[in-house]
């Protein structure tokens, strides 16, 4: 079962555990309405970066949510290589559905909508 993410209320977090120790996490958002999954963060401890753990974690998400089309907002070297190998495209802010926008963008849209209504 995914854990709630400290990043925001709409994000979920898949913890990566090795010998009862958390060695990484994948943070993501899921939108059932749009059938989209967006990976927003991948963190792996240094010793586990070249052993396939990131690939296994993303594969687990694909198996858990087979009906979703996965994309990512990440562009670091580690995550860019991982997402390229797994053929997960990069999603720009405009490419994300309105249900999985980052919390800061959602708050800004709500604030500007509030100003327009007033």
MODELLER restraints for C-alpha pairs under 7 A, 6 or more apart:
rsr = mdl.restraints
at = mdl.atoms
rsr.add(forms.Gaussian(group=physical.xy_distance, feature=features.Distance(at['CA:2:A'], at['CA:12:A']), mean=6.07, stdev=0.5))
rsr.add(forms.Gaussian(group=physical.xy_distance, feature=features.Distance(at['CA:2:A'], at['CA:13:A']), mean=5.62, stdev=0.5))
rsr.add(forms.Gaussian(group=physical.xy_distance, feature=features.Distance(at['CA:2:A'], at['CA:14:A']), mean=5.28, stdev=0.5))
rsr.add(forms.Gaussian(group=physical.xy_distance, feature=features.Distance(at['CA:3:A'], at['CA:12:A']), mean=5.83, stdev=0.5))
rsr.add(forms.Gaussian(group=physical.xy_distance, feature=features.Distance(at['CA:3:A'], at['CA:13:A']), mean=5.10, stdev=0.5))
rsr.add(forms.Gaussian(group=physical.xy_distance, feature=features.Distance(at['CA:3:A'], at['CA:14:A']), mean=6.42, stdev=0.5))
rsr.add(forms.Gaussian(group=physical.xy_distance, feature=features.Distance(at['CA:4:A'], at['CA:11:A']), mean=6.65, stdev=0.5))
rsr.add(forms.Gaussian(group=physical.xy_distance, feature=features.Distance(at['CA:4:A'], at['CA:12:A']), mean=4.91, stdev=0.5))
rsr.add(forms.Gaussian(group=physical.xy_distance, feature=features.Distance(at['CA:4:A'], at['CA:13:A']), mean=5.91, stdev=0.5))
rsr.add(forms.Gaussian(group=physical.xy_distance, feature=features.Distance(at['CA:5:A'], at['CA:11:A']), mean=5.43, stdev=0.5))
rsr.add(forms.Gaussian(group=physical.xy_distance, feature=features.Distance(at['CA:5:A'], at['CA:12:A']), mean=4.94, stdev=0.5))
rsr.add(forms.Gaussian(group=physical.xy_distance, feature=features.Distance(at['CA:5:A'], at['CA:13:A']), mean=5.11, stdev=0.5))
rsr.add(forms.Gaussian(group=physical.xy_distance, feature=features.Distance(at['CA:5:A'], at['CA:27:A']), mean=6.92, stdev=0.5))
rsr.add(forms.Gaussian(group=physical.xy_distance, feature=features.Distance(at['CA:8:A'], at['CA:103:A']), mean=6.82, stdev=0.5))
rsr.add(forms.Gaussian(group=physical.xy_distance, feature=features.Distance(at['CA:10:A'], at['CA:29:A']), mean=6.31, stdev=0.5))
rsr.add(forms.Gaussian(group=physical.xy_distance, feature=features.Distance(at['CA:11:A'], at['CA:27:A']), mean=6.56, stdev=0.5))
rsr.add(forms.Gaussian(group=physical.xy_distance, feature=features.Distance(at['CA:11:A'], at['CA:28:A']), mean=5.51, stdev=0.5))
rsr.add(forms.Gaussian(group=physical.xy_distance, feature=features.Distance(at['CA:11:A'], at['CA:29:A']), mean=4.79, stdev=0.5))
rsr.add(forms.Gaussian(group=physical.xy_distance, feature=features.Distance(at['CA:12:A'], at['CA:27:A']), mean=5.70, stdev=0.5))
rsr.add(forms.Gaussian(group=physical.xy_distance, feature=features.Distance(at['CA:12:A'], at['CA:28:A']), mean=5.42, stdev=0.5))
rsr.add(forms.Gaussian(group=physical.xy_distance, feature=features.Distance(at['CA:12:A'], at['CA:29:A']), mean=6.12, stdev=0.5))
rsr.add(forms.Gaussian(group=physical.xy_distance, feature=features.Distance(at['CA:13:A'], at['CA:25:A']), mean=6.47, stdev=0.5))
rsr.add(forms.Gaussian(group=physical.xy_distance, feature=features.Distance(at['CA:13:A'], at['CA:26:A']), mean=5.61, stdev=0.5))
rsr.add(forms.Gaussian(group=physical.xy_distance, feature=features.Distance(at['CA:13:A'], at['CA:27:A']), mean=4.38, stdev=0.5))
rsr.add(forms.Gaussian(group=physical.xy_distance, feature=features.Distance(at['CA:13:A'], at['CA:28:A']), mean=6.32, stdev=0.5))
rsr.add(forms.Gaussian(group=physical.xy_distance, feature=features.Distance(at['CA:14:A'], at['CA:25:A']), mean=5.45, stdev=0.5))
rsr.add(forms.Gaussian(group=physical.xy_distance, feature=features.Distance(at['CA:14:A'], at['CA:26:A']), mean=5.08, stdev=0.5))
rsr.add(forms.Gaussian(group=physical.xy_distance, feature=features.Distance(at['CA:14:A'], at['CA:27:A']), mean=6.37, stdev=0.5))
rsr.add(forms.Gaussian(group=physical.xy_distance, feature=features.Distance(at['CA:15:A'], at['CA:22:A']), mean=6.56, stdev=0.5))
rsr.add(forms.Gaussian(group=physical.xy_distance, feature=features.Distance(at['CA:15:A'], at['CA:24:A']), mean=6.12, stdev=0.5))
rsr.add(forms.Gaussian(group=physical.xy_distance, feature=features.Distance(at['CA:15:A'], at['CA:25:A']), mean=4.44, stdev=0.5))
rsr.add(forms.Gaussian(group=physical.xy_distance, feature=features.Distance(at['CA:15:A'], at['CA:26:A']), mean=6.63, stdev=0.5))
rsr.add(forms.Gaussian(group=physical.xy_distance, feature=features.Distance(at['CA:16:A'], at['CA:22:A']), mean=5.65, stdev=0.5))
rsr.add(forms.Gaussian(group=physical.xy_distance, feature=features.Distance(at['CA:16:A'], at['CA:23:A']), mean=5.67, stdev=0.5))
rsr.add(forms.Gaussian(group=physical.xy_distance, feature=features.Distance(at['CA:16:A'], at['CA:24:A']), mean=4.87, stdev=0.5))
rsr.add(forms.Gaussian(group=physical.xy_distance, feature=features.Distance(at['CA:16:A'], at['CA:25:A']), mean=5.34, stdev=0.5))
rsr.add(forms.Gaussian(group=physical.xy_distance, feature=features.Distance(at['CA:17:A'], at['CA:23:A']), mean=5.58, stdev=0.5))
rsr.add(forms.Gaussian(group=physical.xy_distance, feature=features.Distance(at['CA:23:A'], at['CA:44:A']), mean=5.98, stdev=0.5))
rsr.add(forms.Gaussian(group=physical.xy_distance, feature=features.Distance(at['CA:23:A'], at['CA:45:A']), mean=5.36, stdev=0.5))
rsr.add(forms.Gaussian(group=physical.xy_distance, feature=features.Distance(at['CA:24:A'], at['CA:43:A']), mean=5.04, stdev=0.5))
rsr.add(forms.Gaussian(group=physical.xy_distance, feature=features.Distance(at['CA:24:A'], at['CA:44:A']), mean=4.15, stdev=0.5))
rsr.add(forms.Gaussian(group=physical.xy_distance, feature=features.Distance(at['CA:24:A'], at['CA:45:A']), mean=5.95, stdev=0.5))
rsr.add(forms.Gaussian(group=physical.xy_distance, feature=features.Distance(at['CA:25:A'], at['CA:42:A']), mean=5.86, stdev=0.5))
rsr.add(forms.Gaussian(group=physical.xy_distance, feature=features.Distance(at['CA:25:A'], at['CA:43:A']), mean=5.27, stdev=0.5))
rsr.add(forms.Gaussian(group=physical.xy_distance, feature=features.Distance(at['CA:25:A'], at['CA:44:A']), mean=6.63, stdev=0.5))
rsr.add(forms.Gaussian(group=physical.xy_distance, feature=features.Distance(at['CA:26:A'], at['CA:41:A']), mean=5.66, stdev=0.5))
rsr.add(forms.Gaussian(group=physical.xy_distance, feature=features.Distance(at['CA:26:A'], at['CA:42:A']), mean=4.54, stdev=0.5))
rsr.add(forms.Gaussian(group=physical.xy_distance, feature=features.Distance(at['CA:26:A'], at['CA:43:A']), mean=6.49, stdev=0.5))
rsr.add(forms.Gaussian(group=physical.xy_distance, feature=features.Distance(at['CA:27:A'], at['CA:39:A']), mean=6.02, stdev=0.5))
rsr.add(forms.Gaussian(group=physical.xy_distance, feature=features.Distance(at['CA:27:A'], at['CA:40:A']), mean=5.53, stdev=0.5))
rsr.add(forms.Gaussian(group=physical.xy_distance, feature=features.Distance(at['CA:27:A'], at['CA:41:A']), mean=4.89, stdev=0.5))
rsr.add(forms.Gaussian(group=physical.xy_distance, feature=features.Distance(at['CA:27:A'], at['CA:42:A']), mean=6.40, stdev=0.5))
rsr.add(forms.Gaussian(group=physical.xy_distance, feature=features.Distance(at['CA:28:A'], at['CA:37:A']), mean=6.99, stdev=0.5))
rsr.add(forms.Gaussian(group=physical.xy_distance, feature=features.Distance(at['CA:28:A'], at['CA:38:A']), mean=5.46, stdev=0.5))
rsr.add(forms.Gaussian(group=physical.xy_distance, feature=features.Distance(at['CA:28:A'], at['CA:39:A']), mean=4.23, stdev=0.5))
rsr.add(forms.Gaussian(group=physical.xy_distance, feature=features.Distance(at['CA:28:A'], at['CA:40:A']), mean=5.20, stdev=0.5))
rsr.add(forms.Gaussian(group=physical.xy_distance, feature=features.Distance(at['CA:28:A'], at['CA:41:A']), mean=6.90, stdev=0.5))
rsr.add(forms.Gaussian(group=physical.xy_distance, feature=features.Distance(at['CA:29:A'], at['CA:37:A']), mean=5.70, stdev=0.5))
rsr.add(forms.Gaussian(group=physical.xy_distance, feature=features.Distance(at['CA:29:A'], at['CA:38:A']), mean=5.19, stdev=0.5))
rsr.add(forms.Gaussian(group=physical.xy_distance, feature=features.Distance(at['CA:29:A'], at['CA:39:A']), mean=6.53, stdev=0.5))
rsr.add(forms.Gaussian(group=physical.xy_distance, feature=features.Distance(at['CA:29:A'], at['CA:100:A']), mean=6.21, stdev=0.5))
rsr.add(forms.Gaussian(group=physical.xy_distance, feature=features.Distance(at['CA:30:A'], at['CA:36:A']), mean=6.04, stdev=0.5))
rsr.add(forms.Gaussian(group=physical.xy_distance, feature=features.Distance(at['CA:30:A'], at['CA:37:A']), mean=4.52, stdev=0.5))
rsr.add(forms.Gaussian(group=physical.xy_distance, feature=features.Distance(at['CA:30:A'], at['CA:38:A']), mean=6.52, stdev=0.5))
rsr.add(forms.Gaussian(group=physical.xy_distance, feature=features.Distance(at['CA:31:A'], at['CA:37:A']), mean=6.29, stdev=0.5))
rsr.add(forms.Gaussian(group=physical.xy_distance, feature=features.Distance(at['CA:31:A'], at['CA:99:A']), mean=6.37, stdev=0.5))
rsr.add(forms.Gaussian(group=physical.xy_distance, feature=features.Distance(at['CA:31:A'], at['CA:100:A']), mean=6.45, stdev=0.5))
rsr.add(forms.Gaussian(group=physical.xy_distance, feature=features.Distance(at['CA:35:A'], at['CA:67:A']), mean=6.51, stdev=0.5))
rsr.add(forms.Gaussian(group=physical.xy_distance, feature=features.Distance(at['CA:35:A'], at['CA:68:A']), mean=4.67, stdev=0.5))
rsr.add(forms.Gaussian(group=physical.xy_distance, feature=features.Distance(at['CA:35:A'], at['CA:69:A']), mean=6.26, stdev=0.5))
rsr.add(forms.Gaussian(group=physical.xy_distance, feature=features.Distance(at['CA:36:A'], at['CA:68:A']), mean=5.03, stdev=0.5))
rsr.add(forms.Gaussian(group=physical.xy_distance, feature=features.Distance(at['CA:36:A'], at['CA:69:A']), mean=4.93, stdev=0.5))
rsr.add(forms.Gaussian(group=physical.xy_distance, feature=features.Distance(at['CA:36:A'], at['CA:70:A']), mean=5.99, stdev=0.5))
rsr.add(forms.Gaussian(group=physical.xy_distance, feature=features.Distance(at['CA:37:A'], at['CA:68:A']), mean=5.84, stdev=0.5))
rsr.add(forms.Gaussian(group=physical.xy_distance, feature=features.Distance(at['CA:37:A'], at['CA:69:A']), mean=5.92, stdev=0.5))
rsr.add(forms.Gaussian(group=physical.xy_distance, feature=features.Distance(at['CA:37:A'], at['CA:70:A']), mean=4.60, stdev=0.5))
rsr.add(forms.Gaussian(group=physical.xy_distance, feature=features.Distance(at['CA:37:A'], at['CA:71:A']), mean=6.26, stdev=0.5))
rsr.add(forms.Gaussian(group=physical.xy_distance, feature=features.Distance(at['CA:38:A'], at['CA:70:A']), mean=5.75, stdev=0.5))
rsr.add(forms.Gaussian(group=physical.xy_distance, feature=features.Distance(at['CA:38:A'], at['CA:71:A']), mean=4.91, stdev=0.5))
rsr.add(forms.Gaussian(group=physical.xy_distance, feature=features.Distance(at['CA:38:A'], at['CA:72:A']), mean=5.13, stdev=0.5))
rsr.add(forms.Gaussian(group=physical.xy_distance, feature=features.Distance(at['CA:39:A'], at['CA:71:A']), mean=6.30, stdev=0.5))
rsr.add(forms.Gaussian(group=physical.xy_distance, feature=features.Distance(at['CA:39:A'], at['CA:72:A']), mean=4.61, stdev=0.5))
rsr.add(forms.Gaussian(group=physical.xy_distance, feature=features.Distance(at['CA:39:A'], at['CA:73:A']), mean=6.51, stdev=0.5))
rsr.add(forms.Gaussian(group=physical.xy_distance, feature=features.Distance(at['CA:40:A'], at['CA:72:A']), mean=6.05, stdev=0.5))
rsr.add(forms.Gaussian(group=physical.xy_distance, feature=features.Distance(at['CA:40:A'], at['CA:73:A']), mean=5.48, stdev=0.5))
rsr.add(forms.Gaussian(group=physical.xy_distance, feature=features.Distance(at['CA:40:A'], at['CA:74:A']), mean=6.21, stdev=0.5))
rsr.add(forms.Gaussian(group=physical.xy_distance, feature=features.Distance(at['CA:41:A'], at['CA:74:A']), mean=6.68, stdev=0.5))
rsr.add(forms.Gaussian(group=physical.xy_distance, feature=features.Distance(at['CA:42:A'], at['CA:79:A']), mean=6.81, stdev=0.5))
rsr.add(forms.Gaussian(group=physical.xy_distance, feature=features.Distance(at['CA:55:A'], at['CA:82:A']), mean=6.92, stdev=0.5))
rsr.add(forms.Gaussian(group=physical.xy_distance, feature=features.Distance(at['CA:70:A'], at['CA:88:A']), mean=6.17, stdev=0.5))
rsr.add(forms.Gaussian(group=physical.xy_distance, feature=features.Distance(at['CA:71:A'], at['CA:88:A']), mean=5.33, stdev=0.5))
rsr.add(forms.Gaussian(group=physical.xy_distance, feature=features.Distance(at['CA:71:A'], at['CA:89:A']), mean=5.14, stdev=0.5))
rsr.add(forms.Gaussian(group=physical.xy_distance, feature=features.Distance(at['CA:71:A'], at['CA:90:A']), mean=5.67, stdev=0.5))
rsr.add(forms.Gaussian(group=physical.xy_distance, feature=features.Distance(at['CA:71:A'], at['CA:91:A']), mean=5.76, stdev=0.5))
rsr.add(forms.Gaussian(group=physical.xy_distance, feature=features.Distance(at['CA:72:A'], at['CA:88:A']), mean=6.85, stdev=0.5))
rsr.add(forms.Gaussian(group=physical.xy_distance, feature=features.Distance(at['CA:72:A'], at['CA:89:A']), mean=6.39, stdev=0.5))
rsr.add(forms.Gaussian(group=physical.xy_distance, feature=features.Distance(at['CA:72:A'], at['CA:90:A']), mean=4.87, stdev=0.5))
rsr.add(forms.Gaussian(group=physical.xy_distance, feature=features.Distance(at['CA:72:A'], at['CA:91:A']), mean=5.53, stdev=0.5))
rsr.add(forms.Gaussian(group=physical.xy_distance, feature=features.Distance(at['CA:73:A'], at['CA:90:A']), mean=5.75, stdev=0.5))
rsr.add(forms.Gaussian(group=physical.xy_distance, feature=features.Distance(at['CA:73:A'], at['CA:91:A']), mean=5.44, stdev=0.5))
rsr.add(forms.Gaussian(group=physical.xy_distance, feature=features.Distance(at['CA:73:A'], at['CA:92:A']), mean=6.56, stdev=0.5))
rsr.add(forms.Gaussian(group=physical.xy_distance, feature=features.Distance(at['CA:74:A'], at['CA:80:A']), mean=6.77, stdev=0.5))
